[in-house]
Amino acid sequence: MRRLFGKRLSGRDYQVLRQGAEVIEHDGDGDKVLRLADGSFLKLFMVKSRFSSARLLPYSVRFATNADKLHRMNIPTVTIINCYRIPSIARTAVHYQPLPGKTLRQVLSGLNSEERQKLLADNARLIARMHRLGVYFRSAHLGNIVQQPDGTLGLIDIADMRFSCGTLKKELRLRNFRHMARYEVDVNYLLENNTFPSVYAEQASMNAEDVARVIQSSRGQ
């Protein structure tokens, strides 16, 4: 029940929790992600208008629920500690242990060509497996996929995700590639030597040219 609605955190308790924290991400509305003194993370979400669906199911709870579902599918992701409601700052929050490692965007820039192709192939297999399992991850760009110290890949920033009962239809798969192509640097990697489209297509029984064409046409959108 606490996970469903989030534990209420007073303004004083929030200040105690964030004491010594490092601000990882913020915007004009305030802090968005904090690294707490113990190394765990706190991701903050604005409370939407009273008529928003986010009032009924806050993004913090969606984030935690998505993490639970991914773990059950054996897809590595963050480990949830708790969800909070913080009325004093009109925020909800999810508290979690981060996934160890570096994002693919960080890792790929330091690899040689052969190493990049191997990692891009691993990423293609992960995305294909997610699609087979019915996972539609709108934020599946290279900044939200992490290579862990043992080489396995996992997901972060998982609030914007939905789960289907069966394999994703081709239209949804191709739409997902459009989201992946929103950053120019990612497109360059995804199309390099046609590795990602070819491996994904082989795993998903699709045409590699269709995959590459959607990624190319969605560049930077």
N, C-alpha and C positions, 0 to 999 in steps of 0.2 A: 504493500500500500504506500509506503514511504517513497519507493522508486516511482510509483505512478504519479504522485503529486509533487514530490520533492520535499525535502526537509526544510522547514522554515528556519532561516538564519537571521538573527537580529543584526542591526548595524554594528554593534560592538563585537559580536562574534565574527562577523565578516572581516572587520579590521584586524582582529587577532589572527584569523586564518591567513590573511594576505600579508602579514607583517614580514618584512624582509624579502618580499616577492620581487621578481624581475618581470617587467612588462615585455612580453614577446610580441604582442600585436595590439594596436589600438587605432582608432579612427576619430573623426570629429565628435562622435557621441561618447567617447571614453574608452576605457580599457576593454579589450576583447579576449586576450589570452594572457594568463599569468603563469610563470614558473615559480612555484612556491618554494619556501626555504628548504623543504625536505626533498625537492626534486620532482614532486608530482605537479600536475598541471590543473589549472582552473580555467575553464572556457565559459565566458559570460555571454548571455543573450538578452537583448532588450525585450521587455514585456510589450507585446503588441497591443493594438486597440482592443476594446472589450468585445468587438465583433469578429476578431480574427480567430482562425482555427488554432493559432499558436497559443491562445488563451486556454483552450480545452486540452491541447497536447503540446506543451512547451517544447521548443527545440532541444533544450537540455535533456528532457525525457526521451525524445526521439533519438538523440545521440546515444544515450545509454541503452535503449532498447535495440538499436541497430548493432551496437557492440555485442550484446548478448546473442543476437541471431548469428552474427558472423562467427563468434566463438563456437557456436553449435555446429557450424558448417566447416570448422577447422580452417577458417580464413583468419590469419593473425591480424589483430588490431589492438587498440588500447584496452587497458583493464580498468573498469569503472570502480570508483570508491564510493561515490554518493552523488545525488542530485540535490540542488538547493533552490529555494525561493528566497529572494533577498528584497523584500518590499522597500527598504530604506533607499535603495538605489534603482528601484524599478527594473530589476534583472532576475533572471533565473540563471543557474550555473550547473555545470557538470564537472565533477572532480575526478581525475583519473591518473593512472600511471601511464606515462608515454610508452610508445613502442620504441625500443632501442634501435639505433642505426641512423642512416642518412637517407634523404629522399633520392629518388632516381635522378632527378634534375641535378642534384649535388654530385652524385656518384659518377654519372655519365661524363661529366665535363673533365674528369681526371683519368679516363680510361683510353686505351688505344683502340683501334678499330675492331680488332678481334674480340676484345673484352666487351666492347659496346654491343656487338652483335649478339653475344651470348646473353647479356643482361636484357636486351630488347626482346629476345626470344622468350626468356623467362617471364617477362612482363606480358607478352602476348598470350602465353599459356595461362597466366593468372586471370587476365581479363576474359579469356574464353571459358575458363572454369566458372567464373562468376556468372557469366551469361547463361551457361548451362544450368546453373543452380537457381536462376531467376533473380539474380541480384543486379539492380540497375543503379549504378553509382554515378550520379550526375557530376561529381567533382573528381572524376578518375583521371586527373592530369598527373604529370610526372612529379609535381610537388606534393602530391598526397599519397604516393606509393613509396614505401620505405624498404630499403634493403637492410635486413637485420645482420648482426655480426656473423651469423652462421650462413648467410647468403640467401635465406628465404625472404620472400616478399610479403609485406602486409600493408594495411590501409590506415590512414589517419584522416582527421577532419570529416567524419562520417555522418554528419547530421542530415545531409541531403541525399537520401537513399530510399529506395523502395524494393520490396521483395514480392516476386510473383510465385504462384504455386508450381509453375513449370518453367521450361526453358524460354528465354526471351525470344520473341518473334524477331524476324530479320529487321523489320522497320525500327524496332527499339534498339537493336544492336547498332545499326547505322547511326541512329540519333545519338547514341552514347559516344560514338567516335567524334561527332561534331563538338560535343562538350570537351573531349580530350584535346581538340585542336585549337583551343582558344588562345594558347600561348605560342608565339612564333618559334621559340627555341624548342618547344616540345615537338612541333610538327617536323622540324628538321631532323630530330632524332627518330621519330616514328616512321619517317619515309626513307631513312638512310639505308641504302642497299636493299630496300624493299623487305627487310627482315621482319619487321613487326606485321605488316599486312600478310606476308606469306605464311608465317607460323600461325597467326590467328586463323587465317582461312583454312589451313590444314586441320586445325583443331576443331573448327566450327563447321566444316563442310560448306564453306562459302567460297566465292570468287575473290582472290586477292586483289584484283583490279578494282572491284567495287569498294573494298575497304580503303585502298589507297586513294581512290577518287574522292570519296567522302572526306577523308582527312585533308586532302589537298584543297578541296573546294571550300572547306570550313576554316581555312587558315586565318587565325586572328579574329574570328567573328565573336 
